[in-house]
């Protein structure tokens, strides 16, 4: 993995659900880590080649390997939020991760 590839600073957050005094769910997003990543928008051709079930996928994010990254987490790139849809470990090696994400409009 080349260090220059990772030029975006992203914050990984996980969902935390608690209950208030009325028993209603209170959802917050807690920081897990802030890491360097390579955020790549999916190009038009790739977008058209993807299966219809993944039509909302908008970005691929590459980062160094770390444990505990799961779908349903979010990545924050400045004011933009990316929902992690899938976590891929290329070659099943503990070198890096490829995250398939979709950008959230109202996060």
Secondary structure, DSSP 4 states (H G I P E B T S, - for coil): --GGG--EEEEEEEEEEEE-TTS-EEEEEEEEEEEEEEEEEPPHHHHHHS-GGGTT--EEEEEE--TT--TT-EEEETTEEEEEEEEE-GGG-SSEEEEEEEEES--
